[in-house]
Amino acid sequence: MSQIWTSVKERLREEMEKQSYKTWIENTLAAINEDDLIIYCDNEYQRDWLEKQYIDLIFHTVKVITGQTYEIYFEVKSKDSLIGSVDDMDTLRKKVTDLEKSMKALEERLRRLEGTGSSTH
């Protein structure tokens, strides 16, 4: 999802006035749930404005980018929400991958050490 919303935002940045983009779109996050695209806003005012002023532009931009039609919904991000920035999620995925590699290397090293120890007894 992060790549789709990133692509949509890049297209919107090209089509909108710079200040409008920065004010209304730049800090949004989004998620796809089957046929629904949920856009997360910082507050109710932003949510209402996007819904009234930009829903058609967002709908058509998403359709151009994905080739699919999604129902568009706007929600306010909660402080306790698990949704983070795309960069945070990408960083977390990289850390998990790095930890998995480290675990495999340690497991291999342990197997070698156990193999060395068993041959000396």
C-alpha positions, -999 to +999 in steps of 0.1 A: +000+000+000+027+024+008+039+025-028+004+031-042-003+060-019+032+074-025+025+073-062-009+089-058+006+117-037+034+123-062+007+127-090-014+150-068+017+171-060+021+177-098-016+185-103-023+207-072-010+241-062+021+237-040+006+252-008-027+233-012-008+200-015+014+208+015-017+218+036-041+190+027-023+160+012+014+159+022+011+145+057-017+120+050-013+083+052-035+056+036-044+020+037-063-003+013-088-027+027-102-048-002-121-023-023-117+006+001-090+032+003-089+048+037-070+081+039-059+091+074-060+128+083-045+147+112-078+163+123-115+166+115-111+198+097-086+183+073-108+152+069-139+173+061-120+195+036-105+166+017-139+149+016-156+180+002-129+195-020-106+167-032-125+134-032-130+135-070-094+143-077-082+116-053-106+091-067-095+097-103-058+098-095-061+065-076-079+049-106-052+062-130-024+049-108-039+015-099-063+008-128-089+000-101-118+017-086-118+021-048-144+036-024-126+065-007-130+071+030-114+097+053-105+090+089-088+110+116-056+094+129-059+086+165-029+092+188-030+055+198-032+044+162-007+018+150-004+036+117+029+052+113+046+070+084+055+050+054+092+057+062+087+042+097+071+011+083+099+007+057+125+012+084+108-014+106+107-039+078+144-034+071+152-039+108+132-071+110+150-084+079+184-075+094+175-092+127+164-123+108+197-125+090+216-120+123+196-148+139+204-172+110+241-163+112+241-169+150+222-202+146+248-213+120+277-203+143+261-222+172+257-253+150+294-251+141+304-246+177+283-275+188+297-297+161+333-288+171+325-295+208+309-329+201+339-342+182+363-335+211+343-355+237 
